[in-house]
Amino acid sequence: MLQNQPVPPMPKTHGLTRLVAKLDRVIAIATTSSSTFTRWRLILFIIGTICTVALYKTGWYLAGNGALIAFVALFLTVAAYHNRLESRLHRLRLWKHIKLVHLARLRLDWTHIPARSSSAPEHHPYAKDLDLVGPRSLLHLLDTTVSSHGQARLVSWLLEQPPKPDQWLVRRRLIQELIPRSLFRDRLGLEAQLIGEQEINGRRLEAVLNHAVGFPHLTTILGIQVLLAATTIGLGFCALLNWLPNYWMWSFAPYALLYFWTDQGEELLEHAVGVHFELEKLGAVLGFIERHARPRHTALADLWEPLRTPGVNPPQLVRRAARTLHAISVKAHPLIHLAVNAICPWDLWFTSRLQRIQTQVTTHLPTWLDRLAEVEAASALATFAALHPSYRWPDPIPADPQRNGAQARLSAKLLAHPLIPETHRISNDLTLDTLGSVLLVTGSNMSGKSTFLRTLGINLCLAQAGAPVCAGLFEWTWVRVATCIRIDDSLEAGLSFFYAEVKRLKSLLDQTVDRSSPPVVFLIDEIFKGTNNRERLIGSRAFITTLGQGNGFGLVTTHDLELTDLDKTVPGLRNAHFQETVAAGALQFDYKLRPGPCPTTNALRIMELEGLPVPKGETGGKVIDP
């Protein structure tokens, strides 16, 4: 739906633009300083080399040694400062990128909003119809998560509705708590990007951790090797002092045989590197959240409490894994590797240690990923709320004890579509009061009927996910969402367009029969558009009449103006319409919802404007009262 009059840019956009400009200036200064450090490092190297060589050539060896030490110390000091500057410069560039993405989200500049692959479950009742997943979707706009589990949790909040009210309250409390903590939300993404661009993939991490390391009876063999190594060292020491003959060879021989028999070659090192690579980013992100979840009596602290148990603390286990990797990495140096393993069972000891760490992490990983996913999803919705401070926090209508919770209501004022730019979106009001309420929306082609259905649906999904909505007022009771807007035929399944539509409508109708669950909000666009006029009218009348008797309420759009007389036979049905005007030989739409049936049509007018043959006198667009 389009708006004719533009509105002033949002202050949030101005604030972000100024911040990006400030970051550009700081980055420019830091880049200049980095270039200066590079030149000084080169100058110090050249001067130090010349001075040291000159002193040695003249025979002043003591002065040459002093000059060498001084220049090396000075060079290392400058290099350390330069490296710190480069690290900060890298962080600044990532920080600027995060702010630029926020600007793109505000402007709906889809090409500059990072997109990760996502898809809805097959045959989901509304995901595709409401543009919740996929390119240029609500998920594309919201997704600031850094892990596969985080994205999946955010998707589940949008697609698995309604939630349990108590879960929704906990979720919303966490989201609202994170809104003013913009530094925490942005740094959550920054900490992950500093380790690498690849997301934290829970399934890949589980696969690496479940990979068997070591071999059967590792503990027993390790004990034998420790005993043999201790015996060899003791006998060798005695032989060195001439207390005993060279008996150490008798214990070293089986020790060496066991070592070569149990040596895992490069496979152990590759596996250890893989474990560390997968755990490093997860540990950095979890450690960051832990440091900021310490204030008690907050939603974030309550959520993070299970991860504070000593011995299962994620950063501690990740640090242990890192130390184990560093110990195993001695295999990259063959001579040192042989030397340390000749003295003690180095590989076996750290293989056993890695095995224990993998077992511990595997045990607690589901809890880690679950808590991280919750924080990520809440952070994504908090960022959405912070970028749109004018959006309304919706209020669920409490259950009426006199009706045993059986109620249905949805009321919205200034309701608009969050995926349409603010300068183009139009708002409308809507009220559905009781079960069986049906708003039959008629209107011309391109007048905004389908977009209005999606506007209601996407805001309802935001409300039940715990996020603010693009409206001035939004009140609702907990509902299930079911739609029939986009229908595709399927050559593989052998389904025609009409048959696919019939199956979708049957599924929707079955949901309204279930009175043990919350009511259904149904959004149906151009009902039975896949068949002829006569059968469409007959089927539509019967279907809408049955909808009005079920456990649901919602909207149905149609081009068939003959259906508007259903308000005489269906008690809960009301008529509404969108319309257009013709000015200067062109159609103009205001996309405002009005009460009553549509008084005009425009199909023939569109045909005529595009140069198709139309009988003279048949494009007036006036409709005869049915």
C-alpha positions as CSV (number, residue, x, y, z in Angstrom):
1,M,0.0,0.0,0.0
2,L,1.4,3.4,-1.0
3,Q,1.2,6.7,0.6
4,N,1.1,9.9,-1.4
5,Q,2.5,12.3,1.2
6,P,6.0,11.7,2.5
7,V,6.8,12.1,6.2
8,P,10.0,13.6,7.7
9,P,12.9,11.1,8.3
10,M,13.0,9.4,11.6
11,P,15.3,10.9,14.3
12,K,16.8,7.4,14.7
13,T,18.1,7.6,11.1
14,H,19.7,10.9,11.8
15,G,21.4,9.6,15.0
16,L,22.8,6.6,13.2
17,T,24.0,8.7,10.3
18,R,25.8,11.0,12.6
19,L,27.4,8.1,14.5
20,V,28.6,6.5,11.2
21,A,30.1,9.8,10.2
22,K,31.9,10.1,13.5
23,L,33.2,6.5,13.1
24,D,34.4,7.4,9.6
25,R,36.5,10.3,11.1
26,V,37.9,8.1,13.9
27,I,38.8,5.3,11.4
28,A,40.5,7.9,9.1
29,I,42.6,9.1,12.0
30,A,43.4,5.6,13.1
31,T,44.4,4.6,9.5
32,T,46.7,7.6,9.2
33,S,48.3,6.6,12.6
34,S,48.7,3.0,11.4
35,S,50.5,4.2,8.3
36,T,52.8,6.3,10.5
37,F,53.6,3.3,12.7
38,T,54.4,1.2,9.6
39,R,56.9,3.8,8.4
40,W,58.5,4.1,11.9
41,R,58.9,0.3,12.1
42,L,60.7,0.3,8.7
43,I,62.9,3.3,9.8
44,L,63.8,1.6,13.1
45,F,64.7,-1.6,11.3
46,I,66.9,0.2,8.8
47,I,68.6,2.4,11.4
48,G,69.0,-0.4,13.9
49,T,70.6,-2.7,11.3
50,I,73.0,0.0,10.1
51,C,74.1,1.1,13.6
52,T,74.5,-2.5,14.8
53,V,76.5,-3.6,11.8
54,A,78.6,-0.4,11.9
55,L,79.5,-0.9,15.6
56,Y,80.4,-4.6,14.9
57,K,82.6,-3.6,11.9
58,T,84.5,-1.1,14.0
59,G,85.2,-3.7,16.7
60,W,82.9,-2.1,19.3
61,Y,81.2,-5.4,20.1
62,L,79.9,-4.4,23.5
63,A,78.3,-1.2,22.1
64,G,77.0,-3.3,19.2
65,N,75.3,-5.7,21.5
66,G,73.8,-2.8,23.5
67,A,72.6,-1.2,20.3
68,L,71.1,-4.4,19.0
69,I,69.2,-5.0,22.3
70,A,68.0,-1.4,22.4
71,F,66.8,-1.4,18.8
72,V,65.1,-4.8,19.1
73,A,63.3,-3.6,22.3
74,L,62.2,-0.4,20.7
75,F,61.1,-2.2,17.6
76,L,59.0,-4.7,19.5
77,T,57.5,-1.9,21.6
78,V,56.4,0.0,18.5
79,A,55.2,-3.2,16.9
80,A,53.1,-4.0,20.0
81,Y,51.4,-0.6,19.9
82,H,50.9,-0.9,16.1
83,N,49.3,-4.3,16.6
84,R,46.9,-2.9,19.2
85,L,46.0,-0.1,16.9
86,E,45.3,-2.4,14.1
87,S,43.1,-4.6,16.3
88,R,41.1,-1.5,17.4
89,L,40.9,-0.4,13.8
90,H,39.5,-3.7,12.9
91,R,36.9,-3.5,15.7
92,L,36.0,0.0,14.6
93,R,35.4,-1.1,11.0
94,L,33.2,-4.0,12.2
95,W,31.3,-1.6,14.5
96,K,30.7,0.8,11.6
97,H,29.4,-2.1,9.5
98,I,26.9,-3.0,12.3
99,K,25.6,0.6,12.4
100,L,25.4,0.7,8.6
101,V,23.3,-2.5,8.7
102,H,21.0,-0.9,11.3
103,L,20.6,2.1,8.9
104,A,19.7,-0.4,6.1
105,R,17.1,-2.0,8.4
106,L,15.6,1.3,9.0
107,R,15.5,2.3,5.4
108,L,14.5,-1.3,4.2
109,D,17.6,-1.2,2.0
110,W,17.5,-5.0,1.5
111,T,20.7,-5.2,-0.6
112,H,22.7,-4.1,2.5
113,I,20.9,-6.2,5.1
114,P,22.8,-9.5,5.5
115,A,20.7,-12.5,4.5
116,R,21.2,-16.0,5.8
117,S,19.4,-18.9,4.3
118,S,16.1,-19.7,6.0
119,S,13.0,-21.7,5.1
120,A,9.7,-22.4,6.7
121,P,8.5,-26.0,7.3
122,E,6.7,-27.4,4.3
123,H,2.9,-26.8,4.3
124,H,3.2,-24.2,7.1
125,P,-0.2,-22.5,7.4
126,Y,1.0,-18.9,7.0
127,A,4.8,-18.4,6.8
128,K,5.0,-17.9,3.0
129,D,1.7,-16.0,2.7
130,L,2.8,-13.4,5.3
131,D,6.5,-13.0,4.1
132,L,7.8,-14.2,7.4
133,V,10.9,-16.1,6.0
134,G,13.0,-15.9,2.9
135,P,14.5,-12.9,1.0
136,R,13.0,-9.5,1.9
137,S,11.0,-11.1,4.7
138,L,10.3,-10.2,8.3
139,L,13.1,-12.7,9.3
140,H,15.5,-11.0,6.9
141,L,14.7,-7.7,8.6
142,L,14.9,-9.0,12.2
143,D,17.7,-11.5,12.1
144,T,20.8,-10.3,14.0
145,T,21.5,-13.8,15.4
146,V,25.0,-15.3,15.3
147,S,24.2,-19.0,15.6
148,S,22.0,-21.5,13.8
149,H,20.2,-22.2,17.0
150,G,19.5,-18.5,17.5
151,Q,18.0,-18.1,14.1
152,A,15.9,-21.3,14.6
153,R,14.6,-19.9,17.9
154,L,13.7,-16.6,16.2
155,V,11.9,-18.4,13.4
156,S,10.0,-20.6,16.0
157,W,8.8,-17.5,17.8
158,L,7.3,-16.2,14.5
159,L,6.0,-19.5,13.2
160,E,4.9,-21.5,16.3
161,Q,1.9,-19.5,17.6
162,P,0.3,-18.8,19.9
163,P,2.9,-19.3,22.7
164,K,1.9,-20.1,26.3
165,P,1.1,-16.8,28.0
166,D,3.6,-17.3,30.8
167,Q,6.4,-18.0,28.3
168,W,5.4,-14.9,26.4
169,L,5.6,-12.8,29.5
170,V,9.1,-14.0,30.3
171,R,10.2,-13.5,26.7
172,R,8.8,-10.0,26.5
173,R,10.4,-9.0,29.8
174,L,13.8,-10.1,28.4
175,I,13.2,-8.2,25.1
176,Q,12.2,-5.0,26.9
177,E,15.2,-5.3,29.3
178,L,17.6,-5.5,26.3
179,I,16.1,-2.5,24.4
180,P,18.2,0.2,26.2
181,R,21.3,-2.0,26.2
182,S,22.3,-1.2,22.6
183,L,26.0,-1.7,23.4
184,F,25.3,-5.2,24.7
185,R,23.2,-6.1,21.6
186,D,25.7,-4.8,19.1
187,R,28.7,-6.2,20.9
188,L,27.1,-9.7,20.9
189,G,27.4,-9.7,17.1
190,L,30.8,-8.0,17.2
191,E,32.3,-10.6,19.5
192,A,31.3,-13.3,17.1
193,Q,32.6,-11.4,14.0
194,L,36.0,-10.9,15.7
195,I,36.5,-14.7,15.8
196,G,35.4,-15.2,12.2
197,E,32.5,-14.7,9.8
198,Q,31.2,-18.2,10.0
199,E,28.1,-18.6,12.2
200,I,28.0,-20.8,15.3
201,N,26.5,-24.0,13.9
202,G,25.1,-26.2,16.6
203,R,24.8,-29.3,14.5
204,R,28.3,-29.0,13.2
205,L,29.6,-28.5,16.7
206,E,27.7,-31.6,17.9
207,A,29.1,-33.6,15.1
208,V,32.7,-32.6,15.9
209,L,32.3,-33.3,19.6
210,N,30.6,-36.7,19.0
211,H,33.6,-37.8,16.9
212,A,35.4,-40.5,18.8
213,V,38.9,-39.6,20.0
214,G,41.4,-42.1,21.4
215,F,40.8,-45.8,21.3
216,P,39.4,-48.5,23.6
217,H,41.1,-49.0,27.0
218,L,42.8,-45.6,26.8
219,T,42.9,-45.2,30.5
220,T,44.5,-48.6,31.1
221,I,47.2,-48.1,28.5
222,L,47.9,-44.6,29.8
223,G,48.4,-46.0,33.3
224,I,50.8,-48.6,31.9
225,Q,52.7,-46.0,30.0
226,V,53.0,-43.7,33.0
227,L,54.4,-46.6,35.0
228,L,56.8,-47.5,32.3
229,A,57.9,-43.9,31.9
230,A,58.5,-43.5,35.6
231,T,60.4,-46.7,35.7
232,T,62.6,-45.7,32.8
233,I,63.4,-42.3,34.3
234,G,64.2,-43.9,37.7
235,L,66.4,-46.6,36.2
236,G,68.1,-44.1,33.8
237,F,68.9,-41.9,36.8
238,C,70.4,-44.8,38.6
239,A,72.5,-45.8,35.5
240,L,73.7,-42.2,35.2
241,L,75.0,-42.3,38.8
242,N,76.5,-45.8,38.2
243,W,74.2,-47.3,40.8
244,L,72.8,-49.8,38.4
245,P,73.6,-51.2,34.9
246,N,71.5,-49.9,31.9
247,Y,68.3,-51.6,33.0
248,W,66.3,-48.6,31.8
249,M,66.3,-50.1,28.3
250,W,64.2,-53.0,29.4
251,S,61.3,-50.6,30.5
252,F,61.9,-48.1,27.6
253,A,61.5,-50.8,24.9
254,P,57.9,-51.7,25.8
255,Y,57.2,-48.0,26.3
256,A,58.4,-47.2,22.8
257,L,56.5,-50.1,21.3
258,L,53.3,-49.0,23.0
259,Y,53.9,-45.4,21.9
260,F,54.3,-46.4,18.2
261,W,51.3,-48.7,18.5
262,T,49.0,-46.0,19.9
263,D,50.3,-43.0,17.9
264,Q,47.3,-41.4,16.1
265,G,49.5,-39.4,13.7
266,E,48.1,-36.1,12.4
267,E,44.5,-37.2,12.9
268,L,44.6,-36.3,16.6
269,L,46.0,-32.8,15.8
270,E,43.4,-32.2,13.1
271,H,40.6,-33.2,15.4
272,A,41.9,-31.1,18.3
273,V,42.1,-28.1,15.9
274,G,38.6,-28.7,14.7
275,V,37.2,-28.9,18.3
276,H,39.0,-25.6,19.2
277,F,37.8,-23.9,16.0
278,E,34.2,-24.8,16.7
279,L,34.4,-24.0,20.4
280,E,36.3,-20.7,20.2
281,K,33.5,-18.5,18.9
282,L,30.9,-20.2,21.1
283,G,33.1,-19.6,24.1
284,A,33.8,-16.0,23.3
285,V,30.0,-15.3,22.9
286,L,29.0,-17.2,26.0
287,G,31.7,-15.6,28.0
288,F,30.6,-12.1,26.9
289,I,27.0,-12.8,27.9
290,E,28.1,-14.2,31.2
291,R,30.1,-11.0,32.0
292,H,27.0,-8.9,31.3
293,A,24.5,-11.2,33.1
294,R,25.9,-10.7,36.5
295,P,23.5,-8.1,37.9
296,R,20.9,-10.1,39.9
297,H,17.2,-9.9,39.6
298,T,17.2,-9.3,35.9
299,A,15.6,-11.4,33.1
300,L,19.1,-12.0,31.6
301,A,20.6,-13.1,34.9
302,D,17.6,-15.5,35.5
303,L,18.0,-17.0,32.1
304,W,21.8,-17.4,32.5
305,E,21.7,-18.9,36.0
306,P,22.0,-22.6,34.9
307,L,25.3,-21.8,33.2
308,R,26.9,-20.5,36.4
309,T,27.4,-24.0,37.9
310,P,31.2,-24.6,38.8
311,G,32.7,-27.1,36.4
312,V,30.2,-26.5,33.6
313,N,31.0,-22.9,33.1
314,P,31.3,-22.5,29.3
315,P,34.3,-20.1,29.2
316,Q,36.2,-22.3,31.6
317,L,35.7,-25.5,29.6
318,V,36.6,-23.6,26.4
319,R,39.9,-22.4,28.0
320,R,40.7,-26.0,29.0
321,A,40.1,-27.1,25.5
322,A,42.4,-24.4,24.2
323,R,45.2,-25.4,26.6
324,T,44.8,-29.0,25.5
325,L,45.0,-28.0,21.9
326,H,48.2,-26.1,22.5
327,A,49.7,-29.2,24.2
328,I,48.6,-31.5,21.3
329,S,49.9,-29.0,18.7
330,V,53.5,-30.1,19.7
331,K,52.9,-32.8,17.0
332,A,53.5,-30.0,14.5
333,H,57.2,-30.0,15.5
334,P,58.5,-33.6,15.0
335,L,61.7,-33.4,16.9
336,I,60.2,-31.7,20.0
337,H,57.2,-34.1,19.7
338,L,59.5,-37.2,19.8
339,A,61.5,-35.8,22.7
340,V,58.6,-35.1,25.0
341,N,56.9,-38.4,24.2
342,A,60.2,-40.2,24.9
343,I,60.1,-38.8,28.4
344,C,56.4,-39.1,29.2
345,P,53.2,-40.3,27.5
346,W,52.4,-36.8,26.3
347,D,50.0,-37.7,23.5
348,L,48.1,-40.2,25.5
349,W,47.7,-37.9,28.5
350,F,46.3,-35.0,26.4
351,T,44.2,-37.4,24.3
352,S,42.6,-38.6,27.5
353,R,42.1,-35.0,28.6
354,L,40.6,-34.0,25.3
355,Q,38.2,-37.0,25.6
356,R,37.0,-35.8,29.0
357,I,36.5,-32.3,27.8
358,Q,34.5,-33.5,24.8
359,T,32.3,-35.5,27.1
360,Q,31.7,-32.6,29.5
361,V,31.0,-30.1,26.6
362,T,28.7,-32.6,24.9
363,T,26.7,-33.1,28.1
364,H,26.1,-29.4,28.6
365,L,26.0,-28.2,25.0
366,P,22.2,-28.4,24.6
367,T,21.7,-26.1,27.6
368,W,24.4,-23.7,26.3
369,L,22.9,-23.5,22.9
370,D,19.3,-23.1,24.3
371,R,20.2,-20.2,26.5
372,L,22.3,-18.5,23.8
373,A,19.4,-19.0,21.3
374,E,17.0,-17.3,23.7
375,V,19.3,-14.3,24.2
376,E,19.9,-14.0,20.5
377,A,16.2,-14.1,19.5
378,A,15.3,-11.6,22.3
379,S,18.2,-9.4,21.2
380,A,17.0,-9.4,17.6
381,L,13.5,-8.3,18.6
382,A,15.0,-5.7,21.0
383,T,17.0,-4.2,18.2
384,F,13.9,-4.1,16.1
385,A,12.1,-2.3,18.9
386,A,15.0,0.1,19.5
387,L,15.1,1.0,15.8
388,H,11.4,1.7,15.7
389,P,10.6,3.5,19.0
390,S,7.2,4.7,17.6
391,Y,5.9,1.2,17.3
392,R,3.3,0.1,19.8
393,W,3.8,-2.6,22.5
394,P,0.7,-4.7,22.0
395,D,-1.5,-5.6,24.9
396,P,-3.1,-9.1,25.2
397,I,-6.7,-9.1,26.4
398,P,-7.0,-11.1,29.6
399,A,-9.4,-14.1,29.6
400,D,-12.9,-13.4,30.8
401,P,-13.7,-15.8,33.7
402,Q,-17.4,-15.5,33.0
403,R,-16.9,-16.9,29.6
404,N,-14.4,-19.6,30.7
405,G,-11.8,-18.0,28.6
406,A,-13.8,-18.5,25.4
407,Q,-13.5,-15.1,23.8
408,A,-12.2,-13.5,20.6
409,R,-11.3,-10.0,19.9
410,L,-8.8,-8.1,17.8
411,S,-8.6,-4.3,17.7
412,A,-6.0,-2.2,15.9
413,K,-5.7,1.5,15.1
414,L,-3.3,3.0,12.6
415,L,-2.2,-0.5,11.6
416,A,0.5,-0.5,8.9
417,H,2.9,-2.9,7.3
418,P,6.5,-3.0,8.8
419,L,8.0,-4.2,5.5
420,I,6.8,-1.1,3.6
421,P,9.0,2.0,3.9
422,E,7.6,4.6,6.3
423,T,7.4,7.2,3.5
424,H,5.0,4.8,1.5
425,R,3.0,3.0,4.1
426,I,-0.7,3.7,4.9
427,S,-2.4,2.9,8.1
428,N,-5.9,1.6,8.7
429,D,-8.1,0.7,11.7
430,L,-9.7,-2.6,12.2
431,T,-11.9,-4.3,14.9
432,L,-13.1,-7.9,15.1
433,D,-15.3,-8.3,18.2
434,T,-16.5,-11.9,18.5
435,L,-16.2,-15.4,17.3
436,G,-17.7,-15.8,13.9
437,S,-16.9,-12.2,12.8
438,V,-16.1,-12.1,9.1
439,L,-15.0,-8.9,7.4
440,L,-15.7,-9.3,3.7
441,V,-13.4,-6.9,1.8
442,T,-14.1,-6.0,-1.8
443,G,-12.3,-3.7,-4.0
444,S,-10.7,-3.1,-7.4
445,N,-7.5,-4.7,-8.6
446,M,-4.3,-3.2,-7.0
447,S,-6.4,-1.4,-4.4
448,G,-4.6,-3.0,-1.4
449,K,-6.8,-5.9,-0.3
450,S,-4.0,-8.5,-0.3
451,T,-1.5,-6.1,1.4
452,F,-4.0,-5.4,4.1
453,L,-4.4,-9.1,4.9
454,R,-0.6,-9.4,5.2
455,T,-0.5,-6.2,7.3
456,L,-2.8,-7.7,9.9
457,G,-1.1,-11.1,9.8
458,I,2.5,-10.0,10.1
459,N,1.6,-7.6,13.0
460,L,-0.3,-10.4,14.8
461,C,2.8,-12.6,14.5
462,L,5.0,-9.8,15.9
463,A,2.6,-9.3,18.8
464,Q,2.5,-13.0,19.7
465,A,6.3,-13.3,19.3
466,G,6.7,-10.6,22.0
467,A,7.7,-7.7,19.7
468,P,6.2,-4.3,19.2
469,V,3.8,-3.8,16.2
470,C,3.5,-1.2,13.5
471,A,0.3,0.4,14.9
472,G,-0.9,3.1,17.2
473,L,-3.0,0.6,19.2
474,F,-3.1,-3.2,19.1
475,E,-5.2,-5.4,21.4
476,W,-5.9,-9.1,20.9
477,T,-6.7,-12.4,22.5
478,W,-4.4,-15.4,21.9
479,V,-5.2,-16.8,18.5
480,R,-4.0,-19.3,15.9
481,V,-3.1,-17.9,12.5
482,A,-4.3,-19.5,9.2
483,T,-4.1,-17.9,5.8
484,C,-4.9,-18.6,2.2
485,I,-3.2,-15.9,0.2
486,R,-0.4,-17.3,-2.0
487,I,-1.4,-20.6,-3.7
488,D,1.0,-22.5,-6.0
489,D,0.2,-25.5,-8.2
490,S,2.6,-28.4,-8.0
491,L,3.6,-30.4,-11.1
492,E,5.5,-32.9,-8.9
493,A,2.6,-33.6,-6.6
494,G,0.1,-33.4,-9.5
495,L,-1.9,-30.6,-7.9
496,S,-3.6,-27.9,-10.0
497,F,-3.9,-24.4,-8.7
498,F,-7.6,-24.9,-7.8
499,Y,-7.0,-28.2,-6.1
500,A,-4.1,-26.8,-4.0
501,E,-6.4,-23.9,-3.0
502,V,-9.2,-26.3,-2.0
503,K,-6.7,-28.3,0.2
504,R,-5.5,-25.2,1.9
505,L,-9.1,-24.0,2.6
506,K,-10.1,-27.4,3.9
507,S,-7.1,-27.3,6.3
508,L,-8.1,-23.8,7.5
509,L,-11.8,-24.9,8.0
510,D,-10.7,-27.9,10.0
511,Q,-8.8,-25.6,12.4
512,T,-11.9,-23.6,13.0
513,V,-13.8,-26.8,14.0
514,D,-11.4,-27.4,16.9
515,R,-12.9,-25.6,19.9
516,S,-10.4,-26.9,22.4
517,S,-7.6,-24.6,21.1
518,P,-7.5,-20.8,20.9
519,P,-9.6,-19.2,18.1
520,V,-8.3,-19.0,14.5
521,V,-7.7,-15.7,12.8
522,F,-8.2,-16.5,9.1
523,L,-7.0,-14.4,6.2
524,I,-8.3,-15.5,2.9
525,D,-7.5,-13.7,-0.4
526,E,-9.7,-14.0,-3.5
527,I,-11.6,-17.1,-2.3
528,F,-12.0,-19.8,-4.9
529,K,-10.3,-17.8,-7.6
530,G,-9.3,-20.9,-9.4
531,T,-12.7,-21.8,-10.8
532,N,-15.6,-20.4,-12.8
533,N,-18.0,-17.6,-11.6
534,R,-21.0,-19.8,-11.0
535,E,-19.3,-22.4,-8.9
536,R,-17.1,-19.9,-7.2
537,L,-20.2,-18.0,-5.9
538,I,-21.9,-21.2,-4.7
539,G,-18.8,-22.5,-3.0
540,S,-17.9,-19.1,-1.5
541,R,-21.3,-18.6,0.0
542,A,-21.3,-22.0,1.7
543,F,-17.7,-21.7,2.9
544,I,-18.1,-18.2,4.4
545,T,-21.3,-19.2,6.1
546,T,-19.6,-22.2,7.7
547,L,-16.6,-20.0,8.7
548,G,-19.1,-17.7,10.5
549,Q,-20.2,-20.7,12.7
550,G,-16.7,-21.9,13.7
551,N,-14.1,-21.2,16.3
552,G,-12.5,-18.3,14.4
553,F,-12.8,-14.8,13.0
554,G,-11.1,-12.9,10.2
555,L,-11.0,-11.4,6.8
556,V,-12.0,-12.6,3.3
557,T,-11.3,-10.6,0.2
558,T,-13.2,-11.1,-3.1
559,H,-13.9,-9.6,-6.5
560,D,-17.4,-11.1,-6.5
561,L,-19.6,-8.2,-5.4
562,E,-22.5,-10.6,-5.4
563,L,-21.2,-12.0,-2.1
564,T,-21.8,-8.7,-0.3
565,D,-25.4,-9.6,0.4
566,L,-24.2,-12.3,2.8
567,D,-24.5,-9.8,5.6
568,K,-28.2,-10.5,5.5
569,T,-27.7,-14.2,6.3
570,V,-24.4,-14.4,8.2
571,P,-24.9,-12.6,11.5
572,G,-21.2,-11.8,12.1
573,L,-20.4,-10.6,8.5
574,R,-19.6,-7.0,7.7
575,N,-18.7,-5.4,4.4
576,A,-15.7,-3.2,3.8
577,H,-13.9,-2.1,0.7
578,F,-10.9,-0.3,-0.9
579,Q,-11.5,1.9,-3.9
580,E,-9.8,4.0,-6.5
581,T,-10.2,7.2,-8.5
582,V,-9.5,8.1,-12.1
583,A,-7.6,11.3,-12.6
584,A,-5.9,12.5,-15.8
585,G,-6.5,9.2,-17.5
586,A,-4.8,7.2,-14.7
587,L,-5.9,5.1,-11.7
588,Q,-5.1,6.5,-8.3
589,F,-5.4,4.5,-5.0
590,D,-5.5,5.8,-1.4
591,Y,-5.4,2.3,0.2
592,K,-7.9,3.3,2.9
593,L,-10.3,0.8,4.2
594,R,-13.9,2.0,4.1
595,P,-17.2,0.4,5.3
596,G,-19.6,-1.2,2.9
597,P,-19.3,-2.9,-0.5
598,C,-17.1,-1.5,-3.1
599,P,-19.0,0.9,-5.5
600,T,-16.5,0.7,-8.4
601,T,-14.5,-1.8,-10.4
602,N,-11.4,-1.2,-12.6
603,A,-10.5,-4.3,-14.6
604,L,-11.9,-2.9,-17.9
605,R,-10.3,0.5,-17.1
606,I,-6.9,-1.2,-16.6
607,M,-7.3,-3.1,-19.9
608,E,-8.1,0.1,-21.7
609,L,-5.2,2.0,-20.3
610,E,-2.8,-0.7,-21.4
611,G,-4.2,-0.7,-24.9
612,L,-6.3,-3.8,-24.9
613,P,-9.5,-3.9,-26.9
614,V,-12.5,-3.0,-24.7
615,P,-16.1,-2.4,-25.9
616,K,-17.1,1.3,-26.0
617,G,-19.1,2.5,-23.0
618,E,-18.1,-0.5,-20.8
619,T,-15.4,1.1,-18.7
620,G,-17.3,3.4,-16.4
621,G,-16.6,1.2,-13.5
622,K,-20.0,1.7,-11.8
623,V,-21.5,-1.3,-10.1
624,I,-25.2,-2.2,-10.1
625,D,-26.5,-2.9,-6.6
626,P,-26.8,-6.7,-6.4
